[in-house]
Amino acid sequence: MMTYDPVVYSRILTGLTLGFHIIFATIGVGVPVMIAIAEFLGIKLKDPYYTLLARRWARGFVITVAVGVVTGTSIGLQLNLLWPSFMQIAGQAIALPLFLETFAFFFEAIFLGIYLYTWDRFRNPWTHFSLALPVIIGSSASAFFITVVNAFMNTPQGFKLSGRTIVDIDPLVAMFNPATPTKTAHVLSSAYMTSAFVLAAAAAVSLLAGRKHIYYRKALKLTMLAGLIFSLLTAFIGDLSGKFLAEYQPEKLAAAEWHFETTARASLVVGGVLTENQEVRYGLKLPYALSILAFGKPNAVVTGLNDIPADERPPLYIHYLFDVMVVIGSLLIVLCIGYILFSRKARAAKGQALPRWLLRCIAASGPLAMLAIECGWIFAEAGRQPWILRGYMRTEHGATTAAHVDWMLLLFSLLYMLLAVTVWAVLRKLFRTNTAEQEMISRGIEGGEPR
């Protein structure tokens, strides 16, 4: 039986909550963008199928928002209960984005309610579409402000510590720290990308189930094209993130790439197994690639992990998280290109169906994209260790010393299992009892017949 250690249990509980919440947070940020794109195309092209897509996606989106509120509240509660010393500093230095995140959420929620209950209530459909824009602004702003807090944890500034007292606080300097641009941009673009693939996976599953209506083919086309655009954007921002790490968090980059000796012309390691002697076996080494990733120059010198104090080195397992994240992102780009090529071939063959193996790959793209999100946030948090506030406070110094955190872990675990089952059951019931074909019939869209 594991000896009770409040730091260990606090880390497990916080990690569990963040890992569960990020699923709904990602959908909550990305799906409004997809809803707006679908409604825009429906109005612009006078295409009722795209409008129906927006309607149905919006219904499912509301369910995930409700769960996101619960898990987001859990995070706020746990930050104060489990990390009181950290919040003593962060609560003062970075209070501004925490307040603005709450404001952004209320802004989003108000306009989401108006958006949902005003379908078909305006003569001009563009009026209803305009209500989607505040929802996008609110959800993206909420993600931006909460990510700013995480960026502050990686590159804290805008305050001074006098003993255990925080002084000379400048909230704007703390908020717009060096990590803010790349971290917030990466979170937003990856959320848009993942949501596109989750919706693409749903369309692919419907096609695999034998639903051949043009509604599903249009849903797949829209989501895969959006997925390609957002994937390329995420890859570009990821490159900028690597350059940020090289300058501000060289220990995280070195640990992620198993780069031990400071050297020029550094190779980038993909895969592999690390021996006790810090030798990489079975890995693919790409010459000069790490120097290019870090500084954009093949001859650039990259700091090695051996130049970092032993007690300040991140765990080396983050290498695998980084690899999984990058490999999945690359495969999704290839998948989108493959879809475009096969779609053109199918159109040239006058209605030939897409290969089932391709549809299966697209069906897997949603879970894979979400897996990349999970690996990304674990990489970001574990790669900052042993710090909770880099350079100022170690993780064990920020945690509670209270008893019964293990019981909190058990109770929250049960809560998350209940929420997961409930969400799955409600969404399944929502879309199975009112299929797209049935709704097309009720709305007089081609009688709901496939073509």
C-alpha positions in Angstrom: 0.0 0.0 0.0 1.3 3.4 -1.0 2.4 5.6 2.0 0.2 8.7 2.3 2.0 11.7 0.8 -0.2 14.8 0.2 2.1 16.0 -2.6 1.8 12.8 -4.6 -1.9 12.6 -4.2 -2.3 16.3 -5.0 -0.4 15.8 -8.2 -2.4 12.7 -9.2 -5.7 14.4 -8.5 -4.8 17.6 -10.3 -3.5 15.6 -13.3 -6.7 13.5 -13.4 -8.9 16.6 -13.3 -6.9 18.4 -16.0 -6.8 15.3 -18.2 -10.5 14.9 -18.0 -11.3 18.6 -18.3 -9.1 19.1 -21.3 -11.4 16.9 -23.4 -14.3 19.1 -22.8 -12.3 22.3 -22.9 -10.8 21.4 -26.3 -14.3 20.7 -27.7 -15.6 23.8 -26.0 -13.1 26.0 -27.8 -13.0 24.3 -31.2 -16.6 23.2 -31.9 -18.0 26.8 -31.9 -15.7 27.6 -34.8 -16.9 24.6 -36.8 -20.5 25.4 -36.1 -20.0 29.0 -37.4 -18.2 27.7 -40.5 -21.0 25.3 -41.2 -23.7 28.0 -40.7 -21.7 30.4 -42.8 -21.5 28.0 -45.7 -25.2 27.1 -45.4 -26.2 30.8 -45.7 -23.6 31.7 -48.4 -24.2 28.7 -50.6 -28.0 28.4 -49.7 -27.2 24.8 -48.8 -29.6 23.4 -46.1 -27.2 20.5 -45.3 -24.6 22.8 -43.9 -27.2 24.7 -41.9 -28.4 21.4 -40.5 -24.9 20.4 -39.6 -24.6 23.6 -37.5 -27.9 22.9 -35.8 -27.0 19.4 -34.8 -23.4 20.2 -33.8 -24.8 23.0 -31.6 -27.1 20.6 -29.7 -24.2 18.2 -28.9 -22.0 21.1 -28.0 -24.3 22.3 -25.2 -23.9 18.9 -23.4 -20.1 19.1 -23.4 -20.2 22.7 -22.2 -22.3 21.6 -19.2 -19.7 19.0 -18.2 -16.9 21.5 -18.9 -18.4 23.8 -16.3 -18.3 21.1 -13.7 -14.7 20.0 -14.4 -13.6 23.6 -14.7 -15.1 24.4 -11.3 -13.3 21.3 -9.9 -10.0 22.7 -11.2 -10.6 26.1 -9.5 -11.5 24.3 -6.2 -8.5 22.1 -6.3 -6.0 24.9 -7.1 -7.0 26.6 -3.9 -7.3 23.4 -1.7 -4.3 21.4 -3.0 -1.9 24.2 -3.9 -2.3 27.0 -1.4 1.3 28.2 -1.3 1.3 28.5 -5.1 -2.0 30.3 -5.2 -0.7 32.8 -2.5 1.7 34.1 -5.2 -0.3 33.3 -8.4 -3.5 34.6 -6.9 -1.9 38.1 -6.6 0.4 38.2 -9.6 -1.8 36.5 -12.2 -5.3 37.4 -10.8 -6.1 39.5 -13.8 -6.4 36.7 -16.4 -8.2 34.5 -13.9 -10.8 37.2 -13.5 -11.0 37.8 -17.3 -11.4 34.1 -17.9 -14.5 34.1 -15.8 -15.8 37.1 -17.6 -15.1 35.5 -21.0 -17.0 32.3 -19.9 -20.1 34.3 -18.9 -19.9 36.3 -22.1 -19.8 33.0 -24.1 -22.6 31.4 -22.0 -25.0 34.4 -22.5 -24.6 34.5 -26.3 -24.7 30.7 -26.6 -28.1 30.7 -24.9 -29.3 33.4 -27.3 -27.8 31.6 -30.3 -29.5 28.3 -29.4 -33.0 29.8 -28.8 -33.2 32.1 -31.8 -32.9 29.7 -34.7 -35.5 30.7 -37.4 -36.5 33.8 -35.5 -34.8 36.3 -37.8 -35.8 37.1 -41.3 -32.2 37.7 -42.2 -30.2 34.5 -41.5 -27.0 36.5 -41.2 -28.4 38.0 -38.0 -28.5 34.6 -36.3 -25.0 33.8 -37.7 -23.6 36.9 -36.1 -24.6 35.6 -32.7 -22.1 32.7 -33.2 -19.2 35.2 -33.3 -19.5 36.2 -29.6 -19.6 32.5 -28.7 -16.3 32.0 -30.6 -14.8 35.1 -29.0 -15.9 34.1 -25.5 -14.7 30.5 -25.8 -11.4 31.3 -27.4 -10.8 34.2 -25.0 -11.5 31.9 -22.0 -8.9 29.4 -23.3 -6.5 32.3 -23.9 -6.7 33.7 -20.4 -6.5 30.4 -18.6 -3.5 29.4 -20.8 -1.8 32.7 -19.8 -1.8 31.4 -16.2 0.0 28.3 -17.3 2.4 30.4 -19.4 3.2 32.4 -16.2 4.1 29.2 -14.4 6.7 28.5 -17.1 8.2 32.0 -17.4 7.1 33.9 -14.2 7.6 37.7 -14.2 5.9 40.8 -13.0 6.6 40.5 -9.3 9.3 40.1 -6.7 9.6 37.9 -3.7 10.8 39.4 -0.4 11.1 36.3 1.7 7.7 34.8 1.5 6.0 38.1 0.7 5.2 39.1 -2.9 5.9 42.7 -3.8 6.2 45.0 -6.8 3.4 43.3 -8.7 2.7 44.3 -12.3 -0.2 42.2 -13.5 0.2 43.1 -17.2 3.9 42.2 -17.2 3.0 38.9 -15.5 0.2 38.3 -18.0 2.2 39.0 -21.1 5.2 36.9 -20.2 7.5 35.3 -22.8 5.6 32.0 -22.9 2.2 33.7 -23.6 2.4 34.1 -27.4 3.4 30.6 -28.4 1.5 28.7 -25.7 -1.8 30.4 -26.2 -1.5 30.2 -30.0 -0.7 26.5 -29.8 -3.6 25.8 -27.4 -6.1 27.5 -29.6 -5.0 26.1 -33.0 -4.7 22.5 -31.6 -8.3 22.9 -30.1 -9.7 23.9 -33.5 -7.7 21.1 -35.2 -8.9 18.4 -32.7 -12.5 19.5 -32.8 -12.5 19.3 -36.6 -11.1 15.7 -36.5 -13.6 14.7 -33.7 -16.5 15.8 -36.0 -14.8 14.2 -39.0 -14.6 10.9 -37.1 -18.4 11.1 -36.4 -19.1 11.6 -40.1 -16.8 8.7 -41.0 -18.5 6.4 -38.5 -21.9 7.2 -40.0 -20.6 6.5 -43.6 -19.1 3.2 -42.4 -22.5 2.3 -40.9 -24.1 2.6 -44.3 -25.5 6.1 -44.2 -24.7 7.3 -47.7 -26.7 10.5 -47.7 -24.9 13.6 -49.1 -25.3 15.2 -45.6 -22.6 12.9 -44.2 -20.3 13.4 -47.2 -20.5 17.1 -46.9 -19.9 16.9 -43.1 -16.8 14.8 -43.9 -15.5 17.2 -46.6 -16.0 20.3 -44.4 -14.3 18.8 -41.3 -11.4 17.3 -43.2 -10.5 20.5 -45.0 -10.8 22.4 -41.8 -8.6 19.7 -40.1 -5.9 20.2 -42.7 -5.8 24.0 -42.3 -5.7 23.8 -38.6 -3.2 21.0 -38.6 -0.8 23.0 -40.7 -1.3 26.0 -38.5 -0.6 23.9 -35.4 2.6 22.5 -36.9 3.8 26.0 -37.7 3.1 27.2 -34.2 4.7 24.1 -32.8 7.9 25.0 -34.6 7.8 28.4 -32.9 7.2 26.7 -29.6 10.4 24.7 -30.0 12.4 27.9 -30.6 10.8 29.4 -27.4 11.9 26.3 -25.4 15.5 26.6 -26.7 15.7 30.2 -25.4 13.6 30.1 -22.2 13.4 26.5 -21.1 16.4 24.7 -22.6 16.1 21.9 -20.0 12.7 20.9 -21.3 13.8 20.8 -24.9 16.9 18.8 -23.9 14.9 16.3 -22.0 12.3 16.0 -24.7 15.1 15.2 -27.3 17.4 13.2 -25.0 20.1 15.8 -25.8 22.7 15.5 -23.1 25.8 17.2 -24.4 25.9 20.9 -25.4 26.9 20.9 -29.0 26.5 22.5 -32.4 24.8 20.7 -35.3 22.6 18.8 -32.8 20.6 15.8 -34.1 16.9 15.4 -33.3 16.0 11.9 -31.9 12.8 10.2 -32.9 11.7 7.2 -30.9 14.4 5.0 -29.4 15.2 3.5 -26.0 17.4 5.2 -23.5 20.1 3.1 -21.7 21.4 3.7 -18.2 24.6 5.2 -19.8 22.5 7.8 -21.6 22.8 6.1 -25.0 19.9 6.1 -27.4 19.2 2.8 -29.1 16.9 2.0 -31.9 16.1 5.7 -32.4 16.1 7.6 -35.6 18.6 10.5 -35.5 18.0 13.4 -37.9 21.3 15.3 -38.4 21.2 19.1 -37.7 17.4 18.9 -37.1 17.5 19.9 -33.4 19.7 22.9 -34.1 17.3 24.0 -36.9 14.2 23.4 -34.6 15.8 25.3 -31.8 17.4 28.3 -33.6 16.7 27.9 -37.3 20.3 27.3 -38.1 22.0 23.9 -38.7 25.2 25.0 -36.9 23.5 26.5 -33.8 24.6 25.3 -30.4 21.9 23.6 -28.4 22.2 23.3 -24.6 22.5 19.7 -23.3 20.9 18.3 -20.2 24.3 17.7 -18.5 24.7 21.4 -18.2 21.5 21.6 -16.1 21.8 21.0 -12.4 20.7 17.4 -11.6 17.9 18.4 -9.3 16.4 20.7 -11.9 16.1 18.3 -14.8 12.7 17.3 -16.1 11.8 13.6 -16.3 13.1 11.9 -19.5 9.9 10.1 -20.3 8.6 13.4 -21.8 10.5 12.3 -24.9 7.9 9.8 -25.7 5.1 12.3 -25.1 6.7 14.7 -27.5 7.2 12.0 -30.1 3.6 10.8 -29.9 2.3 14.4 -30.2 4.5 15.1 -33.3 3.9 11.8 -35.0 0.1 12.0 -34.6 0.1 15.6 -35.9 2.1 14.5 -39.0 -0.1 11.5 -39.7 -3.2 13.7 -39.5 -1.8 16.0 -42.2 -1.0 13.0 -44.4 -4.5 11.7 -43.8 -6.1 15.0 -44.9 -4.0 15.0 -48.0 -5.0 11.4 -48.7 -8.6 12.2 -48.3 -8.4 15.1 -50.8 -6.7 12.9 -53.4 -9.2 10.0 -53.0 -12.2 12.4 -53.0 -11.0 13.8 -56.3 -10.6 10.3 -57.7 -14.1 9.4 -56.4 -15.6 12.5 -58.1 -13.8 11.6 -61.4 -15.3 8.2 -61.2 -18.8 9.7 -60.8 -19.8 9.0 -57.3 -17.4 6.2 -56.4 -17.4 5.7 -52.6 -14.3 6.4 -50.5 -12.3 3.3 -49.5 -13.5 1.8 -46.2 -9.9 1.7 -45.0 -9.7 5.4 -45.4 -12.9 6.0 -43.6 -11.6 3.8 -40.8 -8.5 5.9 -40.5 -10.6 9.1 -40.4 -12.8 7.5 -37.7 -9.6 7.0 -35.7 -8.4 10.5 -36.3 -10.7 12.0 -33.6 -9.4 9.8 -30.7 -5.9 10.2 -32.0 -6.1 14.0 -32.1 -7.5 14.0 -28.6 -4.6 11.7 -27.5 -2.2 14.2 -29.0 -3.8 16.9 -26.9 -3.5 14.8 -23.7 0.2 14.1 -24.5 0.8 17.7 -25.1 -0.5 19.0 -21.8 1.3 16.2 -19.9 4.5 17.2 -21.8 4.0 20.8 -20.9 3.4 20.1 -17.2 5.9 17.3 -16.6 8.5 19.2 -18.6 8.4 22.1 -16.2 9.2 19.8 -13.2 10.5 20.1 -10.6 9.0 23.5 -10.6 5.4 24.6 -10.1 6.5 28.2 -10.6 9.8 27.9 -12.6 12.7 29.3 -10.7 10.7 30.4 -7.7 8.8 27.5 -6.2 9.2 23.7 -6.4 6.2 21.6 -6.8 6.5 20.0 -3.3 6.6 23.4 -1.7 3.4 24.5 -3.4 1.3 21.6 -2.3 -1.0 21.2 0.7 0.1 19.3 3.8 -3.5 18.4 4.7 -4.8 14.8 5.2 -7.4 13.0 3.2 -6.3 14.1 -0.3 -6.5 10.4 -1.1 -10.2 10.3 -0.3 -10.7 13.4 -2.5 -9.0 11.5 -5.3 -11.4 8.6 -4.9 -14.5 10.8 -4.8 -13.5 12.9 -7.8 -12.5 9.8 -9.8 -16.1 8.4 -9.2 -17.5 11.8 -10.3 -15.6 11.8 -13.5 -16.6 8.2 -14.3 -20.2 9.2 -13.7 -19.9 12.3 -15.9 -18.2 10.3 -18.7 -20.9 7.6 -18.8 -23.7 10.3 -18.6 -22.3 12.3 -21.5 -21.9 9.3 -23.7 -25.5 8.1 -22.9 -27.0 11.5 -23.4 -25.2 12.2 -26.7 -26.0 8.7 -28.0 -29.7 9.1 -27.1 -29.8 12.7 -28.6 -28.5 11.7 -32.0 -30.0 8.2 -32.3 -33.6 9.2 -31.5 -33.5 12.1 -33.9 -31.3 11.1 -36.9 -30.2 13.5 -39.5 -32.4 11.7 -42.0 -35.5 12.2 -39.8 -34.7 15.8 -39.2 -34.3 16.4 -42.9 -37.8 14.9 -43.5 -39.3 17.1 -40.8 -37.7 20.2 -42.3 -38.6 19.2 -45.8 -35.0 19.0 -47.0 -35.3 16.7 -50.1 -37.6 14.5 -48.1 -34.5 13.2 -46.3 -33.8 10.9 -49.2 -30.1 10.2 -50.1 -28.8 11.1 -53.5 
